[in-house]
């Protein structure tokens, strides 16, 4: 039987070539294994979302612009605009009535459910409503 170009019959006959190909395959598999273990170890060592987020990094949905709201997890352009629109329709900061008193109030926005509220909760801050000037401060 005559050999044709591209026919690997010669590799079956040459044991040194077969050994070199096998060694190259094993080295490649070893490199892949080491890299995957390295990536897995790095992923396991990453800290989870911090429970204490500095106040300067938190977002108040009652006065944040769209760009700031988009920094929140799972909040894109559409949801950020919906939050601002809802806030403008329902809340009145001038009258001391914020649209959002708690993170759960965000559930009134279409497309924001309990899972998203739980994801953004650590990133939110809500200012205490200002006291009426005619009422004595509570202590």
RAHURA-V190095 format. One record per residue. N is the residue number from 1. RES is the residue in one small letter. D_CENTER is the distance of its C-alpha to the mean C-alpha in Angstrom with 1 decimal. Layout:
n->{N | N}
res->{RES | RES}
d_center->{D_CENTER | D_CENTER}
This chain:
n->{1 | 2 | 3 | 4 | 5 | 6 | 7 | 8 | 9 | 10 | 11 | 12 | 13 | 14 | 15 | 16 | 17 | 18 | 19 | 20 | 21 | 22 | 23 | 24 | 25 | 26 | 27 | 28 | 29 | 30 | 31 | 32 | 33 | 34 | 35 | 36 | 37 | 38 | 39 | 40 | 41 | 42 | 43 | 44 | 45 | 46 | 47 | 48 | 49 | 50 | 51 | 52 | 53 | 54 | 55 | 56 | 57 | 58 | 59 | 60 | 61 | 62 | 63 | 64 | 65 | 66 | 67 | 68 | 69 | 70 | 71 | 72 | 73 | 74 | 75 | 76 | 77 | 78 | 79 | 80 | 81 | 82 | 83 | 84 | 85 | 86 | 87 | 88 | 89 | 90 | 91 | 92 | 93 | 94 | 95 | 96 | 97 | 98 | 99 | 100 | 101 | 102 | 103 | 104 | 105 | 106 | 107 | 108 | 109 | 110 | 111 | 112 | 113 | 114 | 115 | 116 | 117 | 118 | 119 | 120 | 121 | 122 | 123 | 124 | 125 | 126 | 127 | 128 | 129 | 130 | 131 | 132 | 133 | 134 | 135 | 136 | 137 | 138 | 139}
res->{x | x | x | x | x | x | x | x | x | x | x | x | x | x | x | x | x | x | x | x | x | x | x | x | x | x | x | x | x | x | x | x | x | x | x | x | x | x | x | x | x | x | x | x | x | x | x | x | x | x | x | x | x | x | x | x | x | x | x | x | x | x | x | x | x | x | x | x | x | x | x | x | x | x | x | x | x | x | x | x | x | x | x | x | x | x | x | x | x | x | x | x | x | x | x | x | x | x | x | x | x | x | x | x | x | x | x | x | x | x | x | x | x | x | x | x | x | x | x | x | x | x | x | x | x | x | x | x | x | x | x | x | x | x | x | x | x | x | x}
d_center->{61.4 | 60.5 | 57.1 | 55.2 | 52.6 | 49.1 | 50.8 | 49.5 | 52.8 | 53.5 | 50.5 | 52.0 | 55.2 | 53.9 | 52.6 | 51.5 | 49.2 | 47.7 | 47.2 | 45.4 | 43.1 | 42.3 | 41.6 | 39.3 | 37.4 | 37.1 | 35.9 | 33.2 | 32.0 | 32.1 | 30.0 | 27.4 | 27.5 | 27.2 | 24.2 | 22.3 | 23.3 | 22.1 | 18.6 | 18.5 | 19.9 | 17.4 | 14.4 | 16.4 | 17.1 | 13.6 | 13.4 | 11.3 | 9.7 | 13.0 | 15.1 | 17.0 | 15.1 | 17.9 | 19.3 | 19.2 | 15.4 | 15.3 | 15.8 | 18.9 | 18.5 | 22.3 | 22.7 | 19.5 | 19.7 | 17.5 | 16.0 | 15.0 | 13.6 | 11.4 | 9.6 | 8.4 | 5.2 | 6.8 | 9.7 | 11.3 | 14.9 | 16.6 | 15.1 | 15.5 | 19.0 | 19.7 | 19.0 | 21.3 | 23.9 | 24.0 | 24.3 | 27.2 | 28.8 | 28.8 | 28.5 | 31.0 | 30.1 | 33.7 | 35.1 | 32.8 | 31.0 | 27.2 | 25.5 | 22.9 | 24.3 | 21.5 | 18.0 | 19.7 | 21.4 | 18.4 | 19.2 | 22.1 | 19.9 | 20.2 | 16.9 | 15.5 | 16.3 | 16.2 | 12.9 | 11.1 | 13.5 | 12.7 | 8.9 | 10.1 | 13.4 | 13.0 | 12.1 | 15.2 | 18.8 | 21.9 | 25.2 | 28.3 | 30.5 | 33.4 | 36.7 | 39.5 | 42.0 | 44.8 | 43.4 | 43.8 | 40.6 | 39.7 | 39.7}
